[in-house]
Amino acid sequence: MAKKKIEEEKTDLAPEQMSDILLVMDKKELSLNAVSKIDKDGKAKTVPADEKHQNDFLKIDYSSNLFTNFISNFWNQATDPSRFRLFKLNFGKFKEFNEAVKSYIEGKDTPEVKKFLENYEIKPKNLANKNSTNNKKEDIMAKQNQTNQQAAETGKEAPKNRFNESMINWEQLKKFDLSREVLVEKGLLDSMLKGYKSNDLVPVAMNFGSVILRCDARLSIQQSKDGQVALAINGIRKEPEFNRPYFGHTFTKEDITNLKETGNMGRVVELKNRTGDLIPSYISIDEKTREVVSMKAENLKIPDEIKSIKLSKAEKEDLRDGKAIYLEGLISDKGKEFNAFLQVNADRGGISFRFENDKMFNRQEIGGVKLTETQTEALNSGKAIFVEDMERKDGEKFSSFVSLNEASGKLQYTRYNPDTPEDAREIYVPKEMGGVPLTPEDRELLREGKPVYIENMINRKGEEYSSFVKLDLRTGQPQFSKTPDGFTERPEFKIPAEIWGVTPTATQRAALQDGKAVEIKGMKGFDGKEFNSFVRVNGYQGKLEYFNENPDLKKDVAKRNVIAEKQDNKNDQKAENPRRRRNVA
């Protein structure tokens, strides 16, 4: 197998020259400076951005908190934020960027120059709000509304944190190119501590030493099989696995149609857990990852009123049965009236809104690439298209299969053709890996799912490395390993002898084995602080879970409430309100 070499034009670049740098433009003085140092408080020192000072440019270390602190504090330190523009780019593109800045300073602010600079510009969320009280209030209200909407949709008060931060090994998260500061900056940590998945897909780099894996995924915090709290990565699937039973349930044609069209199955079914018990549940599709997800029916709580509309007992009954209802005259948090379908969504953990809108795709380009009429028609007919050399916000080029999500109307990007069968998927094989061009032979081996050894690749930090590379034939995602057979190693599940430094008693271990919740006190987190928690074995996945309150008591109460409420509703005559309500099959 031939070994790979970096392209000739890249051989003159040292690894540090492939790193990212920070540049600050002063629009008043018409000058450009480069960040040369960031102190522990996030304050920066700069030098002129010219060839003479190139050796003094700071190379960004993403694993350090200094970079995050600097981005967070930069605009607060500036007396006139509108005066400055902040840029992040690869050192190798500095000369090209400098030429664009010169054109800008000379007044040649053409659309091309404007777009080029915007590709590398960092725009903090609070930049536009620095001198605007109204905008700041809107941001605060938007965050509060998001929490309120979750509460309104589920019919519950805003949930408390399910996980204690002390249980999270932040050092371990660095292997994923993540940190506490990054999660806070992206607005992910709070919802993840409450047990939710991140709202958006997040680029993740998983570095396990001998294996490096990169993918886009939704993140959540869960208990791993060894009882520790871990980062769960929910990657994108081609399509839901309707062709196999889901915890004992076989999908009917009607189930599949409902899930594809609305994202929800529309009825309650009994799912079988690991112990063989049948659990009444709702089933939905995660619209971002296309996973099949479920929610126990006993956990659903329906409020008396949603968005200023009081629900009738008939409407509550239909919602509880998983059906969709249509309500008119709902009032938003901003006081605007709207109409929507309401239905239980297992992915969101409660009742969610679904709107009647036109989901047809009518854009003329994707990622800067113009689409043909044939491609637009294919997207609107539910087919996937392949688009090459699209451009991300940071200027990086990428190619991908693109399809239109039937439930959300949003574009989905995958490394495989979602229109091809799972056992014979068409995947995208890149032309290069880490800056190293691939030969036709290499690309063919990767297309067949075989490992290829590639030397002298460059990672995002500008570091050089060599590795065996293999493409996942289901997702098209590259996997990395130091050995040709090291791609499928998985740890074996084992209940730990100690739980966060506490050795369970024989009685506690017996209760855990029986699936009961046990309160364990005096556990010690990574930060050295002690905490107490109820611990229970997850019967579905064979792992430990942690709760602030006794889940066994909550489960018994919830069951009794659901049974009583359902019986009361069945004894009442169903009331119809033709103005607000529409039956939906």
N, C-alpha and C positions, 0 to 999 in steps of 0.2 A: 504494500500500500504506500503510495507516494506521500511524502511529508509535505506540508503546506508552508509557504513563505508569504510574508506580508507584501502587499503591492509595493512596487519600486518607489512610488512617490511617498510612501509612508516610512521607508526605512531610515530616513534622515531624522525622524522625530523620536525624541527620547520619550519614555513612558510618561514623564511628568508633563510633556507637551501635549498629551492627549487628554489632560485633565480639564475640568471646568474652571473658569475664572469669573470674577465679579467686576463689573464696570459701572461707574457712576457718571452720568452726564449732567452738567450744570447748564440749564437752558439760558440763564441770565448771563453768565460769563462766557457761554459758548465754548466750554472746555470738557474734556473727557479724562477721567482719572480711573486708575485701577486700584482695587482694594489690595493692600499689601499685608495687613495684619488685622486680626480681630481679637480683642481681649476678652476675658471671662465674662464681662458685663455686656458683651454684644456690641461694643463701640469699635469703630474701624479707623485705621490709618490708611491713607491713600498715597499713590505716587502717580506722576503723569503717565498716561497710557501711550507710551511710545517705545520704540525698539530699545532705546537706551536703558529703560527700566524693566524690561521683560523678565529678567531674572528675579525681580522683587515681587512679581505678581503672586498673590496668594492662590494656591491650588486648593480647591474646595474639598474638604473631608466630610462626606455626608454622614459618616458614623459619629461625628462630633456634634455636641449640642451648640457649639459656638456659631455654626452657620445658621441654625434655626433661630437662635437668639438674635443674631444680627438682622435677619429678615424681619423678625417680629418688632425689633426696636428701632429700625432705621428711620421709619417715617415719624415715629414719636420724637426722635432726637432732632429731626429737621425742623427749623423754625418756619420754613415755608415749603411744605411738601410739594406744592405744584411746580416748584422751581427745578426739581430733580427728576431724573429717570434712571431706573436701576436695571441693569442687564446681566444675564448669566449666559455664557456661551463656552464652547470648547476652545481651548487655546489655539488649536490648529486653524480655527476660523477667524482669528484675531485680525489678521491683515485685511481680509475681505470686509470684516465689520468696520474696521478703522476707515476704510475708503468710503463706506456708506455714511459714516458719521461726518467725514469731511464734506461730502455732498450736502448733507443736512445743514451743516454750519454755513456753507457757502450759499444757502438759499435754494439749492436744487432738491427741494423736498418733493420728489416725484412719487407717484403711487407705488412704484417699485421699491424705492428707498424706504418709504413709510412702512410698507408691508414687511420688508426685510428686517427693519429695526423692531417692529412689533413682535416678530417671531421669537426674539430673545429677551423681550422685556418682562420683568417681574412686576406684577401689579397686585400688591397686597389688598386683601378684602376691604381694609379700612381706609384705603387711599382716598377714595372719592368721598369718604365721610369725615375726613379730618376736620374740615371747617364747616360742616353742615349738621346742625343739631337734628333736623328733620330726618335726614338719611340715617343718622346714627340710631334714632328711635325706630325707624323702619327695620333696621337690621336686628335690633333687640326684639321687636315685635315679631319679626319673621321667625326667629329662633323659638320664641315662646309659642307662636302659632303652630309651629311644627310639632312641638311637644303636646300642645292642646289638641291638635288634630289627631295625633296618635291616641290620646286619651278619649276623644270623642268617637273615633272609629272603633275602638275596642270596648267603649263603655266603661272604662276604668279610670281611676285617678292616675296621674303621671307615675309610672312605676319607680320603685326604689332600685338602687343598684343591687344587682344579683351577685356580683363579684366584688371582692375586696381587692383594692389595688396592691395590697401587700402580698397577694398570692401570685402576682405577675412577675416573672423573671425578665426584667427589662434588658439585661445583658444578652439574654437568649434571643430577644427580638431583633438585635442587631444583625443576626444571621439572615434576616429577611429584609435588610436595608430599612428597618423601621425603628422608631424610638417613641417614647412617650410624647416628646415635643412634636414629632411629625403627626401622630394621631390627634393630638390636641389642635394643631394648626389646621388640619383637614376637617376638623369637626366630627371626628369618628369616635373618640374615646368614650364620651358620655353614653352614647347609645349602646356601644359594645359592652360597657360595664353593666348595663341593664339587661344584657342577654340578647340584644338584637344583632343582626348582620348589618354591615356597613351599607349605607344607602347606595353608594356608587361602587363601580369596579375600581380596584386599586392595583397598579403594577407592583408585583411582588417578586423579589429575587431571593430564592431559597438557597443558602450556602451552607452545606453540611460538610464542608471540607473535601470529601471525595466526590460529592455530587452537588452540582449547581443547577437550579431549575428556575426558570422565569415564566411568569404567566400573569394574566389579568384575572382578578378574582374578587368576590365579596369576602370580607373578613368578619370573624366573630370570635368571641372568647368562649372556650369550652374546657371541660375536664378531659385530659388525655387518659389513655388506658392505664397509666401508672399512677393515676390519682392527682397529678399535677395540673395546674391551669395552663392551657396552651392556646396558641393562635390557630384557629380553624380556617382553612383556606377553601373556599367554595368556588371552584373553577368553572369555566363556561363549558357547557355540553352542546353537542350538535343539536339534539332534540331530546325531549323526555323519553324515558324508556317505557313506552306503553306496551311493548311486546312481551313483557315479563311481569309476573305478579308483584304487587307492591304490598309487603307485609300481609300476604294472603289474599289481597284483593285483585281480581282480574278485571281490567278495564273493558267496558263495553264500548260499542261504536258511539253511543250517545255520550258516554263519559269523555271519550277522546275528543269528540266534536266540541263539547262544552269547554273543556280545558284549553283547546286551541283557540277558540273564539273569545272566551272571556277570562281565561286564566284560572277559573274556579270550576270544580266538578258539579256543583249545584245540588248536592245531596249528602246525607250522612251515611257512611258505610262503617262496617266493623273491621278494624285492622287487628291483626294478631301480633302480640308482642313476643319476646323471646321465651317467655314462660308458657305461651299458648293461650293466654287470656285474650278475649275479644274486646277491643276498646272502640266505642263509637267515636268517629273522627271525621273531620273535613279534609279534603285534598285540594291543593292548588299547585300552580306552577310558579317558580321563581322566574320572573320575566327577564332578569338579567343573566342568570346562569342556566336557565331551562331545567333546573332540577325539579323533581316531584317532591313536594313537601306536605306535611300533614300537621294537624292540630287536634288535640283531644276536644271533643264536644263539651265535656264537663268544664272546660276552662273558659268557655264563651259566656260573657255577660252582656246582655242587651240593655241599653239605657232606655228610660221612658221618653226621652227627647233627644233628637239629633238636629243640630243646626236650626234651632227654633221651631222645629216641627215635632209635635207630639205623636208618637207611634201608637197605632191601634193594636189591640191584642192580636188581630189577624195578621198584621204586618210583622209583629214580633214572632209569631208562630212560623211564618214563612221564612224569616231570617234564620230562625233556629233550625229549620229543616234544610238549610243550605240554599234555599231559593233566592233569586234576585227580586227586589221590589224597586219600583220607580217612584221617586218623590219629586214634586214640583214645589217651588217656593222656599227652598232651603236658603238660609242666610249665612253668608261667609263671614269670616272674622273681620273683614273690612266693610261689612254692612251691605254687600252686594247680593242680589238674589240669583240663584242658579238652580238647575234641575240635574238630577243624577240618579243612576242605579246604585243601590246599596246591596252588598252581598258579603258573606263571610269569606275572608281571604286568609288561608292558613299561613301564608308566608308572612303576612303583616300581623298575624296573631289576633285578629278580630274583624270587625266590620269595616269595609273600605268602600270608597266611592269609585264609580266607573262612569265615564261621561260619553254621551253621544257626540262624537266628533268625526270629522273627515280625516281618516288616517292615510289618505293617498300621499304618495311621495311626489313632490313637485319641484325639488331642488335641481339646479342645473349642474352642480358639481359636488364632489365629495373630496375633502382634503386637498383642494386646489386642482383636482383633476376633473376636466369637463366630461360629462356623461353623454353618451349617444341616446337617441330616442329609443333604440332597441334595449339598452341597459335600463332606462327609466321604466319602460313597459314591463321588463322582466321583474324588477323590484315590486311594482304594483300588482303583478300577477302572483306574487308569493315566491318567486324564484331568486336564487342567489346569483350574484355576479362577482367577477374577479376584477379588482382595481389595483393597478400597479403604480408605484411611486407617489403615493399620497404623502402629505406633509403634516406632521404633528405641529402643535403650537410652538414647540421649541426648535422647529426647523428640521427635525429628523425625518428622513424618508422611510416609508414602510409600504408594504403591499399586503393585501388581505382579501378574503372572500367577504362580501357585504350582503346582508339580507335584511328584510324589514320584519320586525317583530309583530306578529298578527295581533297580539293582545294590547301592546302599548303604542304601536305605530312608530317606534324608535328604531334607528339603525343598529345592527349588531355586526361586530367584526370578528371573524374567526380565521384560524389558520387552515381550516378544512372546509370543504364544500358541504354545507348542511343538506343539500339535495341528494347526496350520495348515501347509500346504505352504510350502516355502522361497520359491517364486516368487510366493506370494500370502499372505504372513504378516499376521496380525492383530497390530498393535502397539499399545502403550499410548501415547496422546498426552496429556501432562499438561495440567492446567488452567492452569498458570502456569509461567513460566521465570524463575528468579532473582528471584522476588517480583513479576513483571510478569504480570498476567492476560492470557490469550490469547483472542482473539475466535474465534467459530465458524469464520470464514474462515481465520484463521491455523491453527487445528487441522486443518482439512481439507487445507490446503496441506502441512502437515507429514506428515499421514497419507499423502499421495501422494508423499512423498520430495522435496518442493520446498523451497528455502530461504526463510526468513522473516527479515526484519530486525527486531530487537527492541532498543529503546533503554532505557537506565537500569536494567539488571539489576544485582543485587548479588551479589557472589561471597562465598565463605566467610570471607574476610578483611574483609568489610564495604566492599569497594571497588566503586565504580560503573563499569560498562562497557557498551558496546553492541556488537552483533555480529550477523552472519548466522547463523542456526541451521537445521540440517537433521537429520532423523532417519534413521539407518541402517535401511533397510527389512528387513534380515535380523535385526538385534539390537534395534532400537528405541532404541539409544543415541544421545543428542544429539551432534552435532558442531558446532564453532564455527569461523567464518572471518571475516576482515575483508572478503573479497570473495565474491560469489555463486558464483564458480567455483574457489574455492581449497580445496576439500574433498578432492581426490584427487591432490595433488602428491606425488610419491615420488622419492627420490634415486636416481640411476643408479649401479650397482655399478662400482667401479674399484679394482683392486689398488693400494695406496698406493706411492708412490715410496720413502717411508721407513716403517719399522716401529718405532714408539716411539723415534724419533730415530736409528735405525741404517739406513743405506742398504745394502740387500742387494747382494752381488756378483753378477756376471752368472751365475756357477755356481749360486748360491743361488736366483736368480730362475728359472733354467731348471728346477731341481729342484722348486720350488714349482709351476711351471706343469705339471709332469709328475705332480703329486699326491703328491710325496714330502715327508717331514718334514725340516725343516732346523733346526739349532740356531743361534739368533742370540744373541750375547752382547753385554752392555753396553747393553741397552735401558734407558731411563730413564722412570720412572713419573711421575704427576702430583705425587707427593710429593718428587720429585727423587732418589729412590733408584734405583740400578741393579739390574737383574735379568736373568737368562738364561732362555730358554724355547725349547722346540721349537715350530716353527710349521709348519702344514700347511693346504692349501686344502681346505675341505669340499666334497666332490664332489656332495653332495645340494643344498646351498643356495648354493654359489659364494661362500664367504667364508673368511676366515682363522680358524683355531682354534689355541689355545695349550695346550701340555702340559708337565708337569714332567718326564716321561720320554718317550723316543722311542716314539711310538705305532706306528711301523712294526715295531719289534722286538717289542713286546708283541702286536701283531696276529699276527705269524708264530708266536710261541710259543703263543698261545692257539689258533690253528688246529691246530697239531700236537697239543696236549693234548686238544682236543675230539675229533679224529679217532681218536687212540689210545684214549681212554677209551670212546668209543662202540663201537669195534671189540671191546674187551675185554668190554663188557657184552653185546654180541650173541653172543659165544662162550660166555657163562656161562648156565647153566640158570636161568630166572626162579624166584625163591622167593616163595611166597605165605604170608602170615601173616593168617588169617581174623579174628583178634581186632582187629588194628589197621588193616587195609587194606580199602578198598572200591573197586572199579573204577568209574570215572565216565566216561560216554561223552563 
